[in-house]
Amino acid sequence: MPLDLNELEVSNDAPSVAEFLKLRKEGGLCLFTPEAARIGLKGTLFAVTLRHNGEAIGMGRIVGDGGCFLQIVDIAVDPRHRGKGLGKMVMAELMAIAKENLPDTAFLSLLADVPANKLYAQFGFEETAPESLGMFCRIKND
């Protein structure tokens, strides 16, 4: 069934654990356990979830300390609905929320997969290299 943007529900609720896990998997993002998702979703400061006919088809969240350091995470769109501007819609909503709710001095960051970096650049995000590099580690209990 073709997507009718007029039937799209834009919510500022975080996705459910099931929606979160499904969209991350379908979106090609790294996977988490349901327990990790339950814990992580509690740390959501701001969220955007797109639903069509009750089904979550897009999401994005802002996490962080609420004043100084924040990160945009979990930007994902169901592959069946890509290329229709939904990722841009999620980002526009998140940025509007950030501008309305965060101090002017807040540091908002994200990790961008290529070619999604082009989307994020439209919202003022810049690569930090060579002055700084994004780094991460996965915590593994051996």
C-alpha positions as CSV (number, residue, x, y, z in Angstrom):
1,M,0.0,0.0,0.0
2,P,1.5,3.4,-1.0
3,L,2.3,5.8,1.9
4,D,-0.2,8.7,2.2
5,L,1.7,11.4,4.1
6,N,-1.7,12.9,5.1
7,E,-2.3,9.7,7.1
8,L,1.1,9.9,8.9
9,E,1.0,10.3,12.6
10,V,3.9,12.3,14.1
11,S,4.3,11.6,17.8
12,N,6.7,12.9,20.4
13,D,6.5,9.6,22.3
14,A,9.4,7.3,22.2
15,P,8.8,4.1,20.3
16,S,7.9,0.9,22.3
17,V,10.6,-1.6,22.8
18,A,9.2,-3.8,20.1
19,E,9.0,-0.8,17.6
20,F,12.5,0.3,18.5
21,L,14.0,-3.1,18.0
22,K,12.1,-3.7,14.7
23,L,13.0,-0.3,13.2
24,R,16.7,-0.7,14.2
25,K,16.8,-4.1,12.6
26,E,15.0,-3.0,9.4
27,G,17.0,0.2,9.3
28,G,20.3,-1.7,9.3
29,L,21.4,-0.3,12.7
30,C,23.2,-2.3,15.3
31,L,21.0,-4.6,17.4
32,F,20.3,-4.6,21.1
33,T,18.7,-7.0,23.5
34,P,15.1,-6.2,24.6
35,E,16.5,-5.5,28.2
36,A,19.0,-3.0,26.8
37,A,16.3,-1.4,24.8
38,R,14.0,-1.1,27.8
39,I,16.8,0.6,29.8
40,G,17.9,2.8,27.0
41,L,14.5,4.1,26.0
42,K,14.0,5.3,29.6
43,G,16.9,7.7,28.9
44,T,15.0,9.4,26.1
45,L,14.8,13.2,26.6
46,F,12.9,13.9,23.3
47,A,11.6,11.6,20.6
48,V,9.8,11.5,17.3
49,T,8.0,8.4,16.1
50,L,6.3,8.3,12.8
51,R,3.4,5.9,12.5
52,H,1.2,4.9,9.5
53,N,-2.0,3.0,10.1
54,G,-0.7,2.3,13.7
55,E,2.7,0.9,12.5
56,A,5.9,2.7,13.5
57,I,7.8,3.4,10.3
58,G,10.3,6.0,11.5
59,M,12.0,7.3,14.6
60,G,14.6,9.4,16.2
61,R,15.6,10.4,19.7
62,I,17.7,12.9,21.7
63,V,19.5,11.5,24.8
64,G,21.9,13.2,27.2
65,D,22.1,15.4,30.3
66,G,19.5,17.8,29.2
67,G,21.6,21.0,29.3
68,C,25.2,20.6,28.2
69,F,25.7,17.4,26.2
70,L,23.2,15.7,24.1
71,Q,23.2,13.2,21.2
72,I,20.8,12.5,18.4
73,V,20.4,8.7,18.1
74,D,18.3,6.0,16.5
75,I,17.4,7.8,13.2
76,A,15.7,5.0,11.4
77,V,13.1,4.7,8.6
78,D,11.5,1.4,7.5
79,P,13.1,0.5,4.2
80,R,9.7,0.2,2.5
81,H,9.2,4.0,3.0
82,R,12.7,5.4,2.3
83,G,13.2,8.1,-0.2
84,K,10.0,9.9,0.8
85,G,11.6,12.5,3.1
86,L,10.7,10.7,6.3
87,G,14.3,10.8,7.7
88,K,14.3,14.6,7.0
89,M,10.9,14.9,8.7
90,V,12.2,13.1,11.8
91,M,15.3,15.4,11.9
92,A,13.3,18.6,11.4
93,E,11.0,17.6,14.3
94,L,14.0,16.8,16.6
95,M,15.8,20.0,15.7
96,A,12.6,22.1,16.4
97,I,12.3,20.4,19.7
98,A,16.0,21.0,20.5
99,K,15.8,24.7,19.6
100,E,12.7,25.1,21.7
101,N,13.9,23.2,24.8
102,L,17.7,23.3,25.0
103,P,20.0,26.1,26.1
104,D,21.8,28.0,23.3
105,T,25.1,26.6,24.6
106,A,24.1,22.9,24.4
107,F,26.4,20.7,22.5
108,L,24.3,18.4,20.2
109,S,26.2,15.7,18.5
110,L,25.5,12.6,16.4
111,L,27.4,9.8,14.7
112,A,26.6,9.7,11.0
113,D,26.7,6.8,8.7
114,V,27.6,7.6,5.1
115,P,25.6,8.8,3.1
116,A,23.2,9.9,5.9
117,N,25.9,12.6,6.8
118,K,24.4,14.6,3.9
119,L,21.0,14.6,5.6
120,Y,22.5,15.8,8.9
121,A,24.5,18.5,7.2
122,Q,21.2,20.1,6.0
123,F,20.5,20.7,9.7
124,G,23.9,22.4,10.5
125,F,25.9,19.4,11.6
126,E,29.5,19.5,10.6
127,E,32.3,16.9,10.6
128,T,34.7,17.5,13.4
129,A,37.8,15.9,11.9
130,P,40.7,16.6,12.0
131,E,40.2,18.8,15.2
132,S,38.4,15.9,16.9
133,L,37.3,12.4,16.1
134,G,34.2,10.6,17.2
135,M,35.1,7.4,19.1
136,F,33.1,4.6,20.8
137,C,33.5,1.3,22.4
138,R,30.9,-1.5,23.0
139,I,30.8,-2.7,26.6
140,K,31.1,-6.5,26.5
141,N,30.9,-8.7,29.6
142,D,33.4,-11.4,29.0
